[in-house]
Amino acid sequence: MHMPRVNPYAALAIGVASVSFSAILVKLATAPSGVIAFYRLLFTVLFMLPVFLMKYRHELAFIEKKDWLYSVASGVFLAFHFILWFESLNYTSVASSTVLVTLQPLFAFVGAYLFFKERFSMKAILSGIIAIAGSLVISWGDLRISGMALWGDILSLIACALVTGYLLFGQNVRKRISSITYTFVVYAISAATLFLYVIFKGEPLLPYPTADWVYFILLAIFPTLLGHSLFNWSLKWLSTSTISMGILLEPVGATILAYFILDEPILWTQVLGGTVILAGLMIFLRDERKSKAQKESPVSV
């Protein structure tokens, strides 16, 4: 396979830097969490619309009923992931929230075990325990600050579980639908879900200061389109494990940005807990890559 003009590792680095701005932009916006999430997805869908209509709209006719159901479930899970994660940033720090959201591989591990009967090695289980211990260190440190900070940590963990559900529902559908079509459909469903949520909550869709509209658009362009799109593009040349390891740097970037842009202090419990979580996830991902390589290697007879 020939290498592309753009170095995949450079694309991965740009993607990680882009998603690192997500929590910062949410914190800077003054709108309610549901409204921020709605406009993030709405602008993303609008930006994707021309490409989808010109090249991919015919694929809608080939989506089966089961795939529509899974796509709806995926979109709803993504919507509430954004609501709860954005809400968590009202109570806890960027450092704590983004680190806890990176526990996604562990929730995927539990989901794969419960729903797909996948089995994991003792090393994978141990790495999960290590990562959970790190999250407890962060939560303990935040509890010492205030109970509301701990509440923010809990919301972040629930948001992490929801985004894992979004991925688990989507992984089966993606085998039969192109990335652009699946992403557009799920984002559209998620935007519709968020619209209903905002209306139900009675949160105003207008007016908001000009700065908020800039943040909504930046959320759509950088962490959503540029960040996640580059991750998907890089999958052609880089392994899932490599990309997952790169994404683990998101909380590091977000914490540094929050320190300089939002003047958020960095606590020793966040540094210690975050380091333990990242170490546990690195062990887990390395073990997963090793197990996958063993399964794919030919058996000698």
N, C-alpha and C positions, 0 to 999 in steps of 0.2 A: 504493500500500500504506500503510495507516494505521499510525502508530507505536504501539507497545505502551505500557502504563502505566509499565513499567520501562524506563529509557533503556538501549538496547543497549550503549552505550559504558560505562555504569556497571556493567552485567552483565559486560562483558569485563574491566573493572578488578577486580571482585570475583573473577572466575575466575582471573586472573593471580595475585592475592594468595593465593588458596586453594592453587594448585599450588606456589607458592613455599615453602609449609610442608612439602612432601613430604620433601625431603632432610633437613630439620631433625628431623622426627618419626622418620624411619628412624635417624638418628644417636642420638637419645635412647633408642630402644628397645634392650633388652639381648638380645633373642631373635636367633637366626641369621637370615640374609638370607632363606632359603627360607620359614621360618616367618612372618616379617613379611609377605612377599609373599602367602602363602597366606591369612592371616587378613584382610589388606586386601581381597583379592578375595572371600573367603567372606562377610564382613560386607556388602560391596557387593551381592552377589547376594541376600542375605537382605533387605536394605533394598528392593531392587527387586522382590522376589518378589510381594508383595501386588498391586502395580499391574499386573505382568505377568499374573498369574493372572486378574485381574478384566477386563482390557481387551484383552490381546494374545495369550493362549495359543492362540487359534484359528489364528493365523498360522503356527504350527509345521507344520500340515498342508500348507502351500503351499510349504515350503522344498524345493527340488530337491536331488538327490543331489550335484551339482557344488557347490552353495552350502554344503551340509553339509561337504564336503571342504575348501573354502576357509575356512569358519568354524573348523574344527578346526585347520587350519594357522595361522590368525590367532591363535587362543587359545593355541596352543603357543608361538608367537613372542612373544606378550605376556608369558607366564609367564616365559620365560627372559630377556626384557628386564628384568623386575623383579628376578629373581635376580641378574643380573650388575651392574645399576645399583646395587642395594642393597649388593652385595658391594664394589663400587668405593668406596663411602663408608667402608668399613673401612680403606682404604689412602690415599685422597687426600682433599683438602678438599672442602667443599660447593661452593666457588667453581669449582674446576677441574672437578668432576664435572658440575655443572649446565650450565656453559658448553659443555662438550664434547657433552653430550646434545642441545644446541640445533642441532648440525650435521645434524639430521634432514632438513631440506630438501635438503641436498647428497646424502645417501644416497638420498633419493627421486628426485633428479635422475639418479643413476646407475642406479637400478632402472628408472625410466621409459625410459631410453635402452636398457638391455639387454633388457627384457621387452616394452616397448610401442613400441620403435623411435621414440620421440619425439626430435625434434631441438631443440637449444637454440642461442641466439645466442652470439657471441663474448663479449658482455658478461656473459652468464650463466656461461660457462666461466671468465672472468676473476674474477668474484665468488667462484666456488668455490675458485679458487686462493688468493685473498686469505683466505678463511675457513680454509682448510687451513693457511696460513702462521700464522694466529693460534693454531691448535691446537698447532702445533709450538713456538711461543713458550711456551705454558703447559706443555707437556710438558718442554721444556728447563729451565724454572724448577723444575718438580717433580723432575726428575732430579737437579738440584743439591742438593735436600733429601734424597732417598733413592730407591733403585731401587724400593721398594715404592710410593712415591707415583706413579711412572711406571706401575707395574703397575695401579694404580687408574685412571689415565687410559686405559689400554688397555682395561680392562674396561668403562669408561664408553663408549668409542667402539664396542665390540662391541654393547653394550646399545642404543646409538643405531641401529646397523644393524638389529638385531632388531625394534625398534619400527617401523622403516620397512617391514620385511617384513610386520609385522602390519597396517599401513595399506594396503600394496599389495594384499594378499590381500583386505582388507575393502572396498576401494573399488568393486570389481565387484559384490560381494554386496549392498552398501547400495542399489544401484539397484533391487533387487527386494524388499527387506525393510525394514520400518520401523526407525527408529533404536532404539527401545526393545527390539524383539525381537532385532535383531542384537546390540546391546550386551549384553543379558541372556544370550544363547546363548554369545557369545564369552567373557564374564566367567565363566560357569559352566564352560566347557571349560578356561579358564585356571586356575580354582580347582582343578579335578580334576587337571590336570597338575601343579600345585604340590603337591597332596596326595601324589601318587605320588612326586614328587621328594623331599619331606620324609621319607616312609617309606623310600625307597631309601637316602637319606643317613643314616637312623637318628637324625634330629633329633627331640627330644621335642616333642610338641604341647602338653604340660602338664608341670609347672605353670610359670607366669610371674608376676612381680609385678603388682600391680594397675595400676601405671603403664603397663606394657607393653600391657595390654588397653585402656587409655584411648587409647594411641597407635595401636593397630590400628583402633579405631573411628573416631578422628579422620582416619586415612589414608583410610578408606572414605568418610567424609562430605565432607571438604574437597577434597583434590586429585582424588579419583576422581569422586564424584557432583556436588558443587557446582562444582568447577573445570571438568572436562571436559563436564559436562552444560550449564553456562552457555555454553561455547564452541559446543556443538552448537546450543543455542537461539538464540544470537546470529547464526548463519549465515543465518537468515531475513531479517535486516535489514542485516547487515554482510558485506562480501566476505571470501573466504577469506584474501586477502592482508592485509587489515586485522587479522584475528584472528591470523594468523601473526606479524605484526609485533608485536602485543600480547604474544604468548607469548614473544617474544624478551626480554621484560623479566623473565621468570622467574628467570634466573640473577642478575640485579641484585638482585631482592628476596630471593632465597635467600642471597646473599652477605652482604647487610646483616643479615638475621636471624641468620645463623651468627656474625657478628661480635659481635652483642649477646647472643645466647642461649648460644652454644657457645664464645665467646671465641676464635674462629678468626681468626688474623691474615690480613690481605689483602696479598698479595705484589704487587710492581710488575709481575712477569711475568704474573700473573693479570689485572691491570687492563689491561695493554697487549694481551695475547693475547685477552682477552675483548672488548675494544673493536674489535680487528681482525676477530674472528669476527662480531660483530654488524654491523659495517659491511659486510662481505662478504655476509652474509645479507640485509641491507636492500637492497643493490644487486640481488641475485638476485631477491628477491621483487618489487621494483619493475619489473624487466625482465620477470618472468613476468606481472605484471598488465598491463603494456603490450602484451605479445605476445598475451595472451588477448583484450584489448579490440580489437586489430587484426583478430583472427580472427573475432570476433563482429560487427564493424561491417559494414554492407552495402556491397557493391562497386558503385560507380557505373559505368554503361555508356553 
